[in-house]
Amino acid sequence: MPDNIHRIFHALGDPTRRALVERLSEAPVTVSQLAEPLAMTLAAVVQHLQILEESGLVRTEKVGRVRTCRIEPKGFSVMEQWIRDRRTTWERRFDRLGEFLAETVESPDE
């Protein structure tokens, strides 16, 4: 999982790839439709899509000459689990700190 999570955050670290994910979260679209509003070549868009696909966030399917892209929910599940695990760890630490501080206030040193 650590290698995969690295790929996911690397993929989402680029503003263009985040914009592609935003667009794909609305509905599946063709590569051409995805590239239309962007000020870059189709080849550049394909390179960004490859990174998103390698990270597991996007899936593409070619039917004839048309390649359609869609969000891959499993990739986001990996990221959500990674974040949830960190959140749980920090919540436990904050709970222990709160308990320690409450004990310190209740019974201060003389």
DSSP file (Angstrom, degrees, kcal/mol; ACC not computed):
  #  RESIDUE AA STRUCTURE BP1 BP2  ACC     N-H-->O    O-->H-N    N-H-->O    O-->H-N    TCO  KAPPA ALPHA  PHI   PSI    X-CA   Y-CA   Z-CA
    1    1 A M     >        0   0    0      0, 0.0     4,-2.8     0, 0.0     5,-0.3   0.000 360.0 360.0 360.0 -38.8    0.0    0.0    0.0
    2    2 A P  H  >  +     0   0    0      0, 0.0     4,-1.8     0, 0.0     5,-0.1   0.892 360.0  47.8 -56.5 -39.6    2.7    2.6    0.7
    3    3 A D  H  > S+     0   0    0      1,-0.2     4,-1.8     2,-0.2     5,-0.1   0.912 113.5  47.9 -66.1 -41.2    3.9    2.5   -2.9
    4    4 A N  H  > S+     0   0    0      1,-0.2     4,-2.2     2,-0.2    -1,-0.2   0.899 110.2  50.8 -66.1 -40.9    0.3    2.9   -4.2
    5    5 A I  H  X S+     0   0    0     -4,-2.8     4,-2.5     1,-0.2     5,-0.2   0.861 107.3  55.0 -67.1 -33.1   -0.5    5.7   -1.9
    6    6 A H  H  X S+     0   0    0     -4,-1.8     4,-2.3    -5,-0.3    -1,-0.2   0.927 108.7  48.1 -62.5 -44.2    2.7    7.5   -3.1
    7    7 A R  H  X S+     0   0    0     -4,-1.8     4,-2.7     2,-0.2    -2,-0.2   0.890 110.8  51.6 -62.7 -40.3    1.4    7.2   -6.7
    8    8 A I  H  X S+     0   0    0     -4,-2.2     4,-2.3     2,-0.2    -2,-0.2   0.953 113.0  42.6 -63.6 -50.1   -2.0    8.5   -5.7
    9    9 A F  H  X S+     0   0    0     -4,-2.5     4,-0.7     1,-0.2    -1,-0.2   0.861 114.0  52.5 -68.1 -33.6   -0.7   11.6   -4.0
   10   10 A H  H >< S+     0   0    0     -4,-2.3     3,-0.8    -5,-0.2     4,-0.4   0.940 110.1  49.0 -62.6 -45.9    1.8   12.2   -6.8
   11   11 A A  H >< S+     0   0    0     -4,-2.7     3,-0.9     1,-0.2    -2,-0.2   0.901 114.4  44.3 -60.5 -41.9   -1.0   12.0   -9.3
   12   12 A L  H 3< S+     0   0    0     -4,-2.3    -1,-0.2     1,-0.2    -2,-0.2   0.538  94.9  80.5 -82.3  -5.7   -3.2   14.4   -7.4
   13   13 A G  T << S+     0   0    0     -3,-0.8    -1,-0.2    -4,-0.7    -2,-0.2   0.637  78.9  79.5 -73.9 -13.6   -0.3   16.7   -6.8
   14   14 A D  S <> S-     0   0    0     -3,-0.9     4,-2.2    -4,-0.4     5,-0.2  -0.832  74.4-144.2-100.0 129.6   -0.6   18.2  -10.2
   15   15 A P  H  > S+     0   0    0      0, 0.0     4,-2.1     0, 0.0     5,-0.1   0.843 100.3  54.2 -62.2 -33.4   -3.3   20.8  -10.8
   16   16 A T  H  > S+     0   0    0      2,-0.2     4,-2.1     1,-0.2     5,-0.1   0.924 109.5  47.2 -65.5 -42.9   -4.1   19.6  -14.3
   17   17 A R  H  > S+     0   0    0      1,-0.2     4,-2.4     2,-0.2    -1,-0.2   0.878 110.2  52.7 -67.9 -35.7   -4.6   16.0  -13.1
   18   18 A R  H  X S+     0   0    0     -4,-2.2     4,-2.5     2,-0.2    -1,-0.2   0.900 108.6  51.2 -63.7 -38.3   -6.9   17.3  -10.3
   19   19 A A  H  X S+     0   0    0     -4,-2.1     4,-2.4     2,-0.2    -2,-0.2   0.892 109.0  50.7 -64.8 -38.9   -8.9   19.2  -12.9
   20   20 A L  H  X S+     0   0    0     -4,-2.1     4,-2.6     2,-0.2    -2,-0.2   0.914 110.5  49.0 -64.3 -41.9   -9.2   16.0  -15.0
   21   21 A V  H  X S+     0   0    0     -4,-2.4     4,-1.7     2,-0.2    -2,-0.2   0.913 109.7  52.4 -63.6 -42.1  -10.4   14.1  -11.9
   22   22 A E  H  X S+     0   0    0     -4,-2.5     4,-0.5     1,-0.2    -2,-0.2   0.935 111.5  46.1 -58.3 -46.3  -12.9   16.9  -11.2
   23   23 A R  H >X S+     0   0    0     -4,-2.4     3,-1.1     1,-0.2     4,-0.9   0.910 112.7  49.6 -63.9 -42.2  -14.3   16.6  -14.8
   24   24 A L  H 3< S+     0   0    0     -4,-2.6    47,-0.5     1,-0.3    -1,-0.2   0.733  98.1  68.0 -71.1 -21.2  -14.4   12.8  -14.6
   25   25 A S  H 3< S+     0   0    0     -4,-1.7    -1,-0.3    -3,-0.2    -2,-0.2   0.711  97.9  54.7 -70.8 -17.2  -16.3   12.9  -11.3
   26   26 A E  H << S-     0   0    0     -3,-1.1    -1,-0.2    -4,-0.5    -2,-0.2   0.896 129.3 -43.0 -78.4 -43.5  -19.2   14.4  -13.2
   27   27 A A     <  -     0   0    0     -4,-0.9    -1,-0.3    42,-0.0     2,-0.1  -0.940  68.1 -76.2-176.9 157.4  -19.4   11.6  -15.8
   28   28 A P        +     0   0    0      0, 0.0     2,-0.3     0, 0.0    42,-0.2  -0.423  54.3 177.7 -63.7 143.6  -17.3    9.4  -18.0
   29   29 A V  E     -A   69   0A   0     40,-1.6    40,-3.5    -2,-0.1     2,-0.1  -0.946  30.8 -98.7-143.4 163.5  -16.0   11.2  -21.1
   30   30 A T  E  >  -A   68   0A   0     -2,-0.3     4,-2.2    38,-0.3    38,-0.2  -0.394  37.2-111.2 -77.4 162.0  -13.8   10.5  -24.1
   31   31 A V  H  > S+     0   0    0     36,-2.0     4,-2.0     1,-0.2     5,-0.2   0.899 119.8  53.4 -60.3 -40.6  -10.2   11.7  -24.1
   32   32 A S  H  > S+     0   0    0     35,-0.2     4,-1.6     1,-0.2    -1,-0.2   0.918 109.1  47.6 -61.8 -44.1  -11.0   14.3  -26.7
   33   33 A Q  H  4 S+     0   0    0      1,-0.2    -1,-0.2     2,-0.2    -2,-0.2   0.883 111.5  51.5 -63.6 -37.5  -13.9   15.7  -24.6
   34   34 A L  H  < S+     0   0    0     -4,-2.2    -1,-0.2     1,-0.2    -2,-0.2   0.859 112.3  45.9 -66.4 -35.8  -11.6   15.8  -21.6
   35   35 A A  H >< S+     0   0    0     -4,-2.0     3,-1.5     1,-0.2     5,-0.3   0.732  90.0  87.7 -80.4 -23.6   -8.9   17.7  -23.6
   36   36 A E  T 3< S+     0   0    0     -4,-1.6    -1,-0.2     1,-0.3    -2,-0.1   0.868  92.1  39.0 -47.3 -54.4  -11.2   20.2  -25.2
   37   37 A P  T 3  S+     0   0    0      0, 0.0     2,-0.3     0, 0.0    -1,-0.3   0.577  99.8  94.4 -78.8  -4.6  -11.2   22.9  -22.5
   38   38 A L  S <  S-     0   0    0     -3,-1.5     2,-1.4    -4,-0.2     7,-0.1  -0.629  74.5-133.3 -92.6 144.4   -7.5   22.5  -21.7
   39   39 A A  S    S+     0   0    0     -2,-0.3     2,-0.3     2,-0.0    -1,-0.1  -0.448  77.3  83.9 -90.4  62.1   -4.8   24.6  -23.2
   40   40 A M  S    S-     0   0    0     -2,-1.4    -2,-0.1    -5,-0.3     2,-0.0  -0.969  83.4 -85.1-154.5 166.5   -2.5   21.7  -24.0
   41   41 A T     >  -     0   0    0     -2,-0.3     4,-1.8     1,-0.1     5,-0.1  -0.289  35.9-115.9 -73.2 160.4   -2.0   19.0  -26.7
   42   42 A L  H  > S+     0   0    0      1,-0.2     4,-2.4     2,-0.2     5,-0.2   0.869 117.6  57.9 -61.3 -37.2   -4.0   15.8  -26.7
   43   43 A A  H  > S+     0   0    0      1,-0.2     4,-1.9     2,-0.2    -1,-0.2   0.884 104.7  50.4 -61.9 -39.0   -0.7   14.0  -26.2
   44   44 A A  H  > S+     0   0    0      2,-0.2     4,-2.0     1,-0.2    -1,-0.2   0.899 109.7  50.5 -66.4 -40.2   -0.1   15.9  -23.0
   45   45 A V  H  X S+     0   0    0     -4,-1.8     4,-2.6     1,-0.2    -2,-0.2   0.913 108.4  52.6 -62.7 -42.6   -3.6   15.1  -21.7
   46   46 A V  H  X S+     0   0    0     -4,-2.4     4,-2.2     1,-0.2    -1,-0.2   0.887 106.9  52.9 -61.3 -39.4   -2.9   11.4  -22.5
   47   47 A Q  H  X S+     0   0    0     -4,-1.9     4,-1.7     2,-0.2    -1,-0.2   0.920 110.0  47.7 -62.5 -43.2    0.3   11.6  -20.4
   48   48 A H  H  X S+     0   0    0     -4,-2.0     4,-2.1     1,-0.2    -2,-0.2   0.909 110.8  51.9 -62.9 -41.7   -1.6   13.0  -17.5
   49   49 A L  H  X S+     0   0    0     -4,-2.6     4,-2.8     1,-0.2    -1,-0.2   0.874 104.7  56.4 -63.0 -37.2   -4.3   10.3  -17.9
   50   50 A Q  H  X S+     0   0    0     -4,-2.2     4,-2.8     2,-0.2    -1,-0.2   0.906 107.5  48.4 -61.5 -41.2   -1.6    7.6  -17.9
   51   51 A I  H  X S+     0   0    0     -4,-1.7     4,-1.6     2,-0.2    -1,-0.2   0.918 113.0  47.8 -64.8 -43.1   -0.3    8.8  -14.5
   52   52 A L  H  X>S+     0   0    0     -4,-2.1     5,-1.9     1,-0.2     6,-1.2   0.884 113.4  48.2 -64.4 -37.7   -3.9    8.9  -13.1
   53   53 A E  H ><5S+     0   0    0     -4,-2.8     3,-1.0     1,-0.2    -2,-0.2   0.912 109.6  51.6 -70.0 -41.8   -4.5    5.4  -14.5
   54   54 A E  H 3<5S+     0   0    0     -4,-2.8    -1,-0.2     1,-0.3    -2,-0.2   0.812 107.6  54.0 -63.7 -29.7   -1.2    4.0  -13.1
   55   55 A S  H 3<5S-     0   0    0     -4,-1.6    -1,-0.3    -5,-0.2    -2,-0.2   0.647 115.6-117.8 -78.8 -14.0   -2.2    5.4   -9.7
   56   56 A G  T <<5S+     0   0    0     -3,-1.0    19,-0.8    -4,-0.6    20,-0.2   0.571  86.9 108.8  89.8  10.1   -5.5    3.6   -9.8
   57   57 A L  S   <S+     0   0    0     -5,-1.9    15,-3.0    18,-0.2     2,-0.3   0.729  78.0  35.4 -89.8 -23.4   -7.7    6.7   -9.8
   58   58 A V  E     -B   71   0A   0     -6,-1.2     2,-0.4    13,-0.3    -2,-0.3  -0.959  63.2-159.7-133.1 146.9   -8.9    6.6  -13.4
   59   59 A R  E     -B   70   0A   0     11,-2.9    11,-2.3    -2,-0.3     2,-0.3  -0.985   8.5-161.7-125.7 138.0   -9.7    3.7  -15.8
   60   60 A T  E     -B   69   0A   0     -2,-0.4     2,-0.4     9,-0.2     9,-0.2  -0.900   3.3-168.3-119.1 152.3   -9.8    4.0  -19.5
   61   61 A E  E     -B   68   0A   0      7,-2.4     7,-3.0    -2,-0.3     2,-0.6  -0.995  10.7-147.9-140.3 130.5  -11.5    1.7  -22.0
   62   62 A K  E     +B   67   0A   0     -2,-0.4     2,-0.5     5,-0.2     5,-0.2  -0.878  15.4 177.6-104.4 125.2  -11.0    1.7  -25.8
   63   63 A V  E >   -B   66   0A   0      3,-2.9     3,-1.9    -2,-0.6     2,-0.4  -0.965  69.6 -44.3-124.2 111.2  -13.9    0.8  -28.0
   64   64 A G  T 3  S-     0   0    0     -2,-0.5    -2,-0.0     1,-0.3     0, 0.0  -0.551 123.8 -24.8  67.0-123.5  -13.0    1.1  -31.7
   65   65 A R  T 3  S+     0   0    0     -2,-0.4     2,-0.5    -3,-0.1    -1,-0.3   0.400 120.2  93.4 -99.6   1.0  -11.1    4.4  -32.0
   66   66 A V  E <   - B   0  63A   0     -3,-1.9    -3,-2.9   -36,-0.0     2,-0.6  -0.845  56.4-161.6-104.9 126.0  -12.7    6.0  -29.0
   67   67 A R  E     - B   0  62A   0     -2,-0.5   -36,-2.0    -5,-0.2     2,-0.4  -0.923  10.1-162.4-105.9 121.6  -11.1    5.9  -25.6
   68   68 A T  E     -AB  30  61A   0     -7,-3.0    -7,-2.4    -2,-0.6     2,-0.4  -0.844   2.5-154.6-106.2 139.7  -13.4    6.7  -22.7
   69   69 A C  E     +AB  29  60A   0    -40,-3.5   -40,-1.6    -2,-0.4     2,-0.3  -0.866  16.4 169.7-114.1 145.5  -12.2    7.6  -19.2
   70   70 A R  E     - B   0  59A   0    -11,-2.3   -11,-2.9    -2,-0.4     2,-0.1  -0.978  39.4 -90.8-148.7 159.8  -14.0    7.2  -15.9
   71   71 A I  E     - B   0  58A   0    -47,-0.5   -13,-0.3    -2,-0.3     3,-0.1  -0.452  30.8-142.9 -68.2 142.5  -13.2    7.5  -12.2
   72   72 A E    >>  -     0   0    0    -15,-3.0     3,-1.2     1,-0.1     4,-0.9  -0.905   9.0-162.8-109.0 101.2  -12.0    4.3  -10.5
   73   73 A P  H 3> S+     0   0    0      0, 0.0     4,-2.0     0, 0.0     3,-0.2   0.792  83.1  66.8 -56.4 -31.8  -13.6    4.2   -7.0
   74   74 A K  H 3> S+     0   0    0      1,-0.2     4,-1.8     2,-0.2     5,-0.1   0.881  97.1  54.7 -59.6 -37.8  -11.1    1.6   -5.7
   75   75 A G  H <> S+     0   0    0     -3,-1.2     4,-1.6   -19,-0.8    -1,-0.2   0.894 108.9  47.2 -61.8 -40.3   -8.2    4.1   -6.0
   76   76 A F  H  X S+     0   0    0     -4,-0.9     4,-2.8   -20,-0.2    -1,-0.2   0.822 106.2  59.0 -71.7 -30.0  -10.0    6.6   -3.9
   77   77 A S  H  X S+     0   0    0     -4,-2.0     4,-2.4     2,-0.2    -2,-0.2   0.895 103.6  51.9 -63.6 -39.9  -10.9    3.9   -1.4
   78   78 A V  H  X S+     0   0    0     -4,-1.8     4,-2.1     2,-0.2    -2,-0.2   0.931 112.4  45.7 -60.7 -45.5   -7.2    3.3   -0.9
   79   79 A M  H  X S+     0   0    0     -4,-1.6     4,-2.4     1,-0.2    -2,-0.2   0.913 111.8  51.3 -64.9 -43.2   -6.6    7.0   -0.3
   80   80 A E  H  X S+     0   0    0     -4,-2.8     4,-2.7     1,-0.2    -1,-0.2   0.901 110.2  49.5 -61.2 -41.3   -9.6    7.3    2.1
   81   81 A Q  H  X S+     0   0    0     -4,-2.4     4,-2.6     2,-0.2    -1,-0.2   0.906 109.7  51.3 -64.9 -41.5   -8.3    4.3    4.1
   82   82 A W  H  X S+     0   0    0     -4,-2.1     4,-1.8     2,-0.2    -2,-0.2   0.923 113.6  44.4 -61.2 -45.0   -4.9    5.9    4.4
   83   83 A I  H  X S+     0   0    0     -4,-2.4     4,-2.7     2,-0.2    -2,-0.2   0.913 112.3  52.4 -65.8 -43.4   -6.3    9.2    5.6
   84   84 A R  H  X S+     0   0    0     -4,-2.7     4,-2.6     1,-0.2    -2,-0.2   0.900 107.5  52.2 -60.0 -42.1   -8.7    7.4    8.0
   85   85 A D  H  X S+     0   0    0     -4,-2.6     4,-1.9     1,-0.2    -1,-0.2   0.912 112.0  45.4 -62.0 -42.6   -5.8    5.4    9.5
   86   86 A R  H  X S+     0   0    0     -4,-1.8     4,-2.5     2,-0.2     5,-0.2   0.911 111.9  51.9 -66.9 -41.4   -3.8    8.6   10.1
   87   87 A R  H  X S+     0   0    0     -4,-2.7     4,-2.7     1,-0.2    -2,-0.2   0.919 108.8  50.8 -61.3 -43.6   -6.9   10.4   11.5
   88   88 A T  H  X S+     0   0    0     -4,-2.6     4,-2.2     2,-0.2    -1,-0.2   0.915 110.0  50.1 -60.7 -44.2   -7.5    7.5   14.0
   89   89 A T  H  X S+     0   0    0     -4,-1.9     4,-2.0     1,-0.2    -1,-0.2   0.938 113.8  44.3 -60.2 -48.0   -3.9    7.6   15.2
   90   90 A W  H  X S+     0   0    0     -4,-2.5     4,-2.6     1,-0.2    -2,-0.2   0.867 110.1  54.9 -68.9 -35.5   -4.0   11.4   15.8
   91   91 A E  H  X S+     0   0    0     -4,-2.7     4,-2.4    -5,-0.2    -1,-0.2   0.917 108.6  49.3 -63.1 -41.1   -7.4   11.2   17.5
   92   92 A R  H  X S+     0   0    0     -4,-2.2     4,-2.4     2,-0.2    -2,-0.2   0.918 111.4  49.6 -62.2 -42.6   -6.1    8.7   19.9
   93   93 A R  H  X S+     0   0    0     -4,-2.0     4,-2.4     1,-0.2    -2,-0.2   0.916 111.7  47.6 -63.3 -43.2   -3.1   10.9   20.6
   94   94 A F  H  X S+     0   0    0     -4,-2.6     4,-2.7     2,-0.2    -1,-0.2   0.881 109.9  53.4 -66.1 -37.0   -5.2   13.9   21.2
   95   95 A D  H  X S+     0   0    0     -4,-2.4     4,-2.4     2,-0.2    -2,-0.2   0.932 110.5  46.7 -61.2 -45.4   -7.5   11.9   23.5
   96   96 A R  H  X S+     0   0    0     -4,-2.4     4,-2.5     2,-0.2    -2,-0.2   0.898 112.2  50.3 -63.9 -40.0   -4.5   10.8   25.6
   97   97 A L  H  X S+     0   0    0     -4,-2.4     4,-2.8     2,-0.2    -2,-0.2   0.921 110.2  50.4 -63.5 -42.7   -3.2   14.4   25.7
   98   98 A G  H  X S+     0   0    0     -4,-2.7     4,-2.3     1,-0.2    -2,-0.2   0.904 111.2  48.4 -61.3 -41.6   -6.7   15.6   26.8
   99   99 A E  H  X S+     0   0    0     -4,-2.4     4,-2.2     2,-0.2    -1,-0.2   0.910 112.1  49.2 -64.4 -42.4   -6.8   13.0   29.6
  100  100 A F  H  X S+     0   0    0     -4,-2.5     4,-2.2     1,-0.2    -2,-0.2   0.927 112.4  47.1 -62.6 -45.4   -3.3   13.9   30.7
  101  101 A L  H  X S+     0   0    0     -4,-2.8     4,-2.1     1,-0.2    -1,-0.2   0.878 110.7  52.3 -65.4 -37.5   -4.1   17.6   30.8
  102  102 A A  H  X S+     0   0    0     -4,-2.3     4,-2.1    -5,-0.2    -1,-0.2   0.905 110.7  47.9 -64.9 -40.5   -7.4   16.9   32.7
  103  103 A E  H  X S+     0   0    0     -4,-2.2     4,-2.1     2,-0.2    -2,-0.2   0.885 110.6  52.0 -65.5 -38.8   -5.4   14.9   35.3
  104  104 A T  H  < S+     0   0    0     -4,-2.2    -2,-0.2     1,-0.2    -1,-0.2   0.889 112.0  45.3 -65.6 -40.1   -2.8   17.7   35.6
  105  105 A V  H  < S+     0   0    0     -4,-2.1    -1,-0.2     1,-0.2    -2,-0.2   0.882 113.3  50.5 -71.1 -38.9   -5.5   20.3   36.2
  106  106 A E  H  < S+     0   0    0     -4,-2.1    -2,-0.2     1,-0.3    -1,-0.2   0.859 125.8  23.5 -69.5 -36.5   -7.4   18.2   38.7
  107  107 A S  S  < S-     0   0    0     -4,-2.1    -1,-0.3    -5,-0.2    -2,-0.1  -0.612  81.3-174.1-133.1  75.3   -4.3   17.3   40.8
  108  108 A P        -     0   0    0      0, 0.0    -3,-0.1     0, 0.0    -4,-0.0  -0.280  35.1 -95.4 -67.9 154.4   -1.7   20.0   40.3
  109  109 A D              0   0    0      1,-0.1    -5,-0.0    -5,-0.1     0, 0.0  -0.306 360.0 360.0 -65.4 153.7    1.8   19.6   41.9
  110  110 A E              0   0    0     -3,-0.1    -1,-0.1    -2,-0.0    -3,-0.0   0.468 360.0 360.0 -81.9 360.0    2.3   21.2   45.3
